[in-house]
Amino acid sequence: MPDFDVRYSPTTNPDYVTHRLIRNPNYGGAPTVVPGACVIPVVERKIKPKFFVQLRKNVEENGFRNPIVLYNTPEGLLLSFGGSRLRVAKELGYNIPAIVVDYTGWYAWCSRVTPENCRSFFMDEPALFEFTETGVETHYSLERARRDMYDPAGMAWTEGVEEREFLEDEFPWLD
């Protein structure tokens, strides 16, 4: 079993996060100490423009509501979850709170995150936040929570959602 701690860093410099952790070693990225994973560069895609305008405005007015999830490994500080918030933090030059799965011990000065206190670090509790053999798994997505159903376009959950038009504008390739 890998040796790591899960910690909370209230102010993380987003510029130190240049790579993403991918939980599929066949993806073709660089190897990492996290079992069953590899590392690829963070690529900022130009999608969801309206969403990012709203997110930037909200962060400027209210700060970050929730931490991102990072893995601190000998390969560097790797993004696991929270890419949109990371992108906005970089654009605004803001530090960002982070739950850090620390494989190096560098974050020992930070508060420990446990199954008992993990949800206290979020203003909006994620649908899933669980500790695993290699770190943590988390997400907010309702679509990801529907693991036993098949929806090839990934949009069936939007039927009847008031923001359907917004979703169609932001994700025009989905139909």
Legacy VTK file of the C-alpha trace (Angstrom):
# vtk DataFile Version 3.0
C-alpha trace
ASCII
DATASET POLYDATA
POINTS 175 float
0.000 0.000 0.000
1.410 3.439 -0.917
2.518 5.793 1.833
0.687 9.143 1.772
-1.235 11.605 3.946
-4.282 13.632 2.951
-3.947 17.275 3.990
-5.747 20.611 3.547
-3.752 23.534 2.199
-5.754 26.783 2.440
-3.461 28.702 0.069
-1.893 26.796 -2.799
-0.114 28.580 -5.638
-1.892 27.397 -8.799
1.175 28.056 -10.956
2.876 25.051 -9.353
0.217 22.762 -10.848
1.313 21.994 -14.393
0.299 18.354 -14.787
-2.810 16.231 -14.342
-3.064 12.815 -12.711
-4.767 10.275 -14.994
-5.985 7.075 -13.360
-5.280 4.930 -16.402
-1.652 3.894 -16.955
-2.488 2.993 -20.577
-3.293 6.640 -21.346
0.276 7.195 -22.504
1.460 9.725 -19.944
4.610 9.755 -17.857
4.858 7.264 -14.976
4.108 8.335 -11.403
4.384 6.902 -7.893
0.576 6.704 -7.702
-0.275 3.072 -8.548
-2.413 2.629 -11.652
-1.926 6.232 -12.833
0.147 8.368 -15.169
0.829 12.092 -15.609
-0.006 14.398 -18.532
0.366 18.190 -18.924
-2.592 20.366 -17.933
-4.114 21.683 -21.155
-6.493 24.638 -20.983
-9.249 23.972 -23.519
-11.369 26.835 -24.790
-14.744 25.384 -23.891
-17.630 26.623 -21.742
-16.957 30.377 -22.209
-20.119 31.541 -20.395
-19.401 29.229 -17.497
-15.905 30.660 -17.038
-17.155 34.258 -17.149
-19.603 33.400 -14.365
-17.030 31.440 -12.364
-14.425 34.255 -12.575
-17.003 36.816 -11.448
-18.122 34.620 -8.561
-14.550 33.955 -7.407
-13.701 37.665 -7.603
-16.729 38.489 -5.441
-16.778 35.524 -3.044
-13.485 33.659 -3.235
-13.330 29.903 -3.733
-16.189 27.942 -2.208
-14.500 24.556 -2.446
-10.966 23.169 -2.608
-9.481 21.438 -5.607
-7.857 18.009 -5.203
-4.137 17.685 -5.864
-1.565 14.922 -5.541
1.889 15.965 -4.341
4.367 13.433 -5.741
8.068 13.417 -6.643
6.856 14.184 -10.196
5.283 17.451 -8.987
1.953 18.849 -7.842
-0.681 17.059 -9.950
-4.304 18.070 -10.548
-6.834 15.368 -9.757
-10.100 17.334 -9.544
-11.109 20.979 -9.924
-9.688 21.980 -13.306
-12.130 24.857 -13.812
-11.289 26.403 -10.445
-7.575 25.898 -11.108
-7.879 27.666 -14.482
-9.672 30.641 -12.897
-7.121 30.829 -10.064
-4.312 30.987 -12.626
-6.131 33.642 -14.688
-6.796 35.818 -11.630
-3.442 35.170 -9.942
-5.185 33.903 -6.784
-4.009 31.183 -4.454
-6.519 28.347 -4.145
-7.494 25.978 -1.327
-6.647 22.340 -1.972
-7.085 18.892 -0.532
-3.613 17.416 -1.121
-2.840 13.710 -1.287
0.768 14.058 -0.169
3.196 11.336 -1.223
6.278 13.366 -0.221
5.521 14.595 3.307
5.982 18.242 2.304
2.437 19.171 3.405
2.885 17.780 6.945
2.386 21.354 8.242
-1.202 21.373 6.934
-4.341 20.089 8.675
-4.967 16.383 8.219
-8.081 15.421 6.246
-9.905 12.381 7.593
-13.154 10.585 6.771
-14.653 12.325 9.819
-13.737 15.910 8.830
-13.368 15.794 5.028
-16.725 17.377 4.212
-16.034 20.339 6.526
-13.542 21.735 3.987
-16.309 22.205 1.372
-19.098 24.770 1.242
-20.821 22.624 -1.402
-20.387 19.008 -0.394
-19.419 16.773 -3.314
-21.668 13.871 -4.250
-18.700 11.567 -3.682
-15.640 11.987 -1.468
-14.018 8.725 -0.485
-10.597 7.618 0.648
-8.987 4.931 -1.517
-5.824 2.825 -1.424
-4.009 5.476 -3.487
-5.585 8.736 -2.265
-9.085 10.144 -2.660
-11.822 10.041 -5.262
-14.321 12.874 -5.550
-16.807 14.461 -7.913
-19.966 16.553 -8.039
-21.366 15.289 -11.330
-24.790 13.732 -11.310
-23.947 12.060 -14.616
-20.917 10.277 -13.156
-23.056 9.037 -10.283
-25.231 7.141 -12.785
-22.671 4.410 -13.359
-25.239 1.696 -13.963
-27.046 3.502 -16.797
-25.988 4.053 -20.410
-26.416 7.432 -22.097
-24.038 7.731 -25.076
-24.367 11.529 -25.373
-24.271 12.027 -21.615
-27.189 14.467 -21.753
-30.253 12.455 -20.707
-30.000 13.899 -17.194
-30.663 17.406 -18.617
-34.217 16.619 -19.717
-36.457 19.053 -17.886
-33.520 21.029 -16.470
-34.151 24.781 -16.662
-30.574 25.401 -17.799
-30.876 23.032 -20.782
-30.458 25.938 -23.251
-27.339 27.102 -21.376
-25.910 23.577 -21.517
-26.597 23.319 -25.250
-24.824 26.680 -25.817
-21.830 25.698 -23.722
-21.512 22.171 -25.125
-22.610 22.483 -28.789
-21.089 19.138 -29.790
-23.589 17.284 -27.584
-26.977 16.535 -29.055
LINES 1 176
175 0 1 2 3 4 5 6 7 8 9 10 11 12 13 14 15 16 17 18 19 20 21 22 23 24 25 26 27 28 29 30 31 32 33 34 35 36 37 38 39 40 41 42 43 44 45 46 47 48 49 50 51 52 53 54 55 56 57 58 59 60 61 62 63 64 65 66 67 68 69 70 71 72 73 74 75 76 77 78 79 80 81 82 83 84 85 86 87 88 89 90 91 92 93 94 95 96 97 98 99 100 101 102 103 104 105 106 107 108 109 110 111 112 113 114 115 116 117 118 119 120 121 122 123 124 125 126 127 128 129 130 131 132 133 134 135 136 137 138 139 140 141 142 143 144 145 146 147 148 149 150 151 152 153 154 155 156 157 158 159 160 161 162 163 164 165 166 167 168 169 170 171 172 173 174
